[in-house]
Amino acid sequence: MNRGEACFEFAVDRLAGQRAPVRWRHFDAETFDIGRGRFDIGAGRSIGIYSAERSIIDALRMRHLEGADLADEALKRWLRTGQPSELLGLARSFPRIQAALRETLEILL
């Protein structure tokens, strides 16, 4: 790489070594861009990044992999500033998690 050339850098705990775990998640093409925006990283480049609402929906969708606690805690934090109607609106595109989302919202609210 040449000096000044744009690149991606990742910070990893020295004790983890170069084999830090990375998990790839594969999302359906029809829902991939829902709740996804672009973030300018300079030099004419940008990266895709999901909104907080989409991230909560994904945490609910993957609770069998990551644990329900992660989704619940994310939702609790988001509720401090977010509006449930926004989240429920986005959840319409993900029918399988609507019941779990409504149930969790009822408990937390």
N, C-alpha and C positions, 0 to 999 in steps of 0.2 A: 504494500500500500504506500502511496506517495504522501508526503507531508501535506496536510491541508485537505486531503481527499475525504469526502464524506463517508462515514461508516456507522454501523450500529455497535454500541458498546454495552456490555452487560457486566454489572458488578456481582461478583460471586464471593461468598465467604471463603477465605483462604483455606480453611480446613476442609471445605467441600471439594476442593480440587477442581479440575476442569470437567468433571463428570456430574455437574449439578443436574438434578432432575428437571426435565422439560416434559410437559404433557400437551399433546396436540388434541384438540377437540374438533370434530367435524360436524358442521351445521348444515342443514338443508339449504339448498340454494334459494328456495322461495322465501325463507325467513332470514337469510344471512344478513341482509342490509337493514332489517327492521331495527330501529334504535341505534344505528351505527352512523357516526359522523366522521369527518376528517379532521385531523389535527396537524397543523403546519409544524414541521420540524426544521425548517430553514432550508436554504440552498435549493428552493423550488421543489422540495419533497414534502410529503405528508404521509401519515399513517392512519389507518382506520382505528377508531376507538368506540367502544359501546358506551351508551349512556348509563347512568346509575340505574334507571328503571329496567333497562334491558339486562343489566348485570344481575339484578335481583331476580328477574324472571329466569335467567340461566341458572342461578344458584338453586332456585326451586326445581327447575327441570333436572338438575344433576344432583339433587339431594341424596339420591341412592348411592352416588359415588363419593360425594364430599361431606355428606352428613347434613341433617336438617338444621343443626345448630348454626352452621354458616349462613344459610338462607335466613333463618330467624333473626340472627344478629344484624345482618345487612339490612333487613327490612326495618328493624327497630331503629337503627341509626338513620335510615333514610326518612322515616316518618317524622323525625324532628323538624325537617324542613320541606318534605315533599307532600304532595296531595294524592291521597289514595285514588282519586278519579283518574289521574294521569297514568298510574300504574295499571289500573283496571282497563283503561282504554288500550294500552299497549298489549295487555294480556289477551285481548280478543284475537290476536293473531296466533296465540298459542293455547288452543282450547284445552289441552290436557292438563294444564296447570291452573286453570281458572278456579276450580273447586278448592284446591289446596291454598291458593292465594286468598280467596275469600274467607276460608276458614281461619287462616293465620291472621288476617286483618281483623276479623271479629274478635279473636282472642286478645290481640294487642291494643285494639281501640276500645 
